[in-house]
Amino acid sequence: MADINYNVPYSYPRQKLPRSEKTPEWGKLNIDYIIGLSSTNTFSHSTGNKYSKMAVNYDLYNGIINDKDFKYVTNPYGLKEEFPARFENFNIITPKLRLLEGEEIKRPFNYRFIAVNGEAVTQIEEKKKGMLLQYLESELQQALIAQGINIQNPETGEVMTPEEVQKYSTYSYSDMRELTANRLADYLIKKENLEYKFNRGWKDALIAAHELYYVGIASGEPITELINPLDFDYDKNPDIEFVQDGQWGIHTKYCTPSEIIDQYFEELTEAEVESLDSGQLYGTANTKLPEGTASGPIIPISYTRPTFDNNNNRNGYVRVSRIEWKSMRKIGFLTYYDPETQEELETIVDETYKPLKYKGEKVEWVWINEVWEGTKIGNDIYVKIKPKTVQYRTMDNPSICKLGFVGAIYNARNSEATSLVDMVKHHQYLYNVLMYRMELEIAKAKGKKMVMDIAQIPRSQGIDMEKWMYYFDTLGLAFINSFEEGKGKFAGQTSSFNQFANIDMTLSQSIGQYINIMAKIENMVAELMGVSPQRLGAISSNETVGGVERSVQQSSHITESLFYMHSEVKKCVLEQLVECAKFAYPEGKKISYILDYMSRVFLDMNEGFIDSDYAIFMTNGTKENQTMEYLKTLVNQSFSSGLISLKEAVSVFKSNSMSEIENTMEQAQAMKQQEAQQAQADQMEQITAQKQAEFEHEMALQDRLDQREVIKGNIQKEIHAIDALSFSEDKDIDNNGIPDVFEYEKLASEMKKHNDEVVLKTRDQELENKKIETDAETKKYVADKSAAAARANKSKQ
């Protein structure tokens, strides 16, 4: 074992060490070194460091200001007298910040987890290949059947075309692992209340330019904790935008002993619990103590209070520092042969592995990164010094690992991190100074006053000062006696002062100048923060709709970069939270949870989910939000015109993503087309039936007319024959025993009867045709009413 020098206070401890040499003492040395580097260890309002600036920003957000910082304005001469005005904070920043907070809440958070490891990609390609082969097989079977060839067990069911396969694999395909990851993310967002935490983190970004979270495992469950920027420090590498990619991070909290025991009870010894309870800690000197206690003299624990004092203490609370740092670990890529197939395989082994050379095993040793963690409580309690369980690695590159601290520092490239509040802080100060000056001017406004010599008050006329003031206030007259004699050393003397002057103490013109300057400052703050008056809803009557829309759009462009960075942080948090779930649920887990609209979802995590790498992809929030608002406007119009049902309109308004709206509208359009096709088919069927009935009626009528003509022709032939014989009453040409004259009358009677029957039958046929038409119209009316009732019932479902 190599000798390790643990007494190196000013250099970063060595990390390229075998696991056997990374002892608890080595871990403590790393923890103490990082605590020494941390600025949170020396935080104070009086130091003027970045943490004190953050605290001032939070005070400004809440309308709190320290008037002692502005004594150069309120009391420049150090006088004891008080001025008739008070220095206050007139907040012009917070309304704009709250607008951005509200916009963040309403922006859609749409994401999709995709399996990105090589095996998952191969499965996607195999699935696509199988669907294309299924299409080719179906086409071949149809071609053979068309040629009269009998096919056993032909392909049945719907088969996608190559174009549909491409679209499905590009936009819709999701295997069980991806489906599990997406549903798990939905569950964790609700379980951890991430929407609320993300909004609070966004507020930290606007005020302090830091958005920070801790993602890990607690009590066997993946958790996300929002970190106060005042309590966090990190590696200051200027090329790192996200803190999870840094070398180290430290989160310092101040907890009560009960909170510490709740969280670390499994790690604390009996003596350490006793020290927390009694307010004492044990040191490391070699002093004999009672059996069962740690060695060393008793040292008071550093209790502090929740608010900072000048000595960096928070009395009544114990300092707890949770640290993570990147170390190095030695691993080997083992090449070996399968004993049955003799196929060459590769796997990763630990540094303690000894290759079996007689089996042809070879190992290539490399050093990779590994995240360690540890916590220091008070002065001398160290717990959980070990490699992290969750390393956030990828299967393609085992050296990549990330800290459990996730977040970003805004506007910090080649400069100090700057928030929106930092950019307008001095404008707020100047605004307050002008308000203070204006209040002084208002306090000095006393109207017009006059100057006169009190020696001329006509006391000889019985008027003293009180009566003089009475007449002056009530009558507006100032009685004087220019010959009034003085008293005392001025006895016998007459006042020679006869000049009266007035002083104008009304509101000065400087009030208007102050108001103009403050209006200019408000406009500058709005431009710097990217929140125009139109975006706040302040629209004047002479502004056009297009002008307001352009103003709001240009304003949104200024803040869009901040929203984009916030979305990237949300993506990183969700990725690492799902990664933690792999280790929190190594044997899988069955989960049931309720969606926003009270529908239940069941989730069964399997082994395939744990063995995959995932990447999260998000949509452009601003663009999608604008598109969704426009589509919802169109939905209102479509519903009013009857193009979509009430159920479909509600589905659109409940949707949180473009894909959901698109699917809803596609289904509505397909159903509308199907209904239109069915209505058209019913109408064509009715028309065909009506045409057929008319044709049959015409044919029957023609047959009757033809038959009538035949009968009529026969009768006429007989009449013509009788006429040609010039029959008489006694003649019987046909020798049938009946006179021809009677036979003629009989034929005429039959002719008339036949004609009457034809007329009656024609009238009956017309009535029957009228009835057929009426029945067709009745059936059509009933069908239309039934279809309308069906659509109404569907819209109510």
Buried (B, 14 or more C-beta within 10 A) or exposed (E): EEEBEEEEEEEBBBBEBEEEEBBEEBBBBBBBBBBEBBBBBEBBBEEEBBBBBBBBBBBBBEEEBEBEEBEEBBBEEEEEEEEEBEBEBEBBBBEBBBBBBEBBEEBBBBBBBBBBBEEBEEBBEEBBEEBBEBBEEBEEBBEEEEEEEEEEEEBEEEBBEEEBBBEBBEEEBBBEBBEBBBBBBBBBBBBBEBEEBBBEBBBBBBBBBBBBBBBBBEEEBBBBBBBBBBBBBBBEEEEBBBBBBBBBBBBBBBBEBEBBBEBBEEBBBEBBBBBBEEEBBBEEEEEEEEEEBBEBEBBEBBBBEEEBEEEBBBEEBBBBBBBBBBBBBBBBBBBBEEEEEEEEEEEEBEBEBEBEEEEEBEBEEEEBBBBBBBBBBBBBBBBBBEEBEBBBBBEEEBBEBBBBBBBBBBBBEEEEBBBBBBBBBEBBBBBBBBBBBBBBBEEEEEEEEEEBBEBBBBBEEEBEEEBBEEEBEEEEEBBBBEEBBEEEEEEEEEBEEEEEEEEEEEEBEEBEEBEEBBEEBBEBBBEBBBBBBBBBEEBEEEEEEEEBEEBBEEBBEBBBEBBEBBBBBBBBBBBBBBBBBBBBBEEEBEBEBEEEEEEEEEBEBEEBBBBBBBEBEBBBBBEBBEBBEEBBEEBEEBBEEEBBBEEBBBBBEEBEBBBBBBBBBEEBEEBBEEBEEEEEEBEEEBEEEBEEBEEEBEEEBEEBEEEBEEBBEEBEEBBEEBEEEEBEEEEBBEEEEEBBBEBBEEBEEEBEEBEEEBEEBBEEBEEEBEEBEEEBEEEBEEBEEEBEEEBEEBBEE
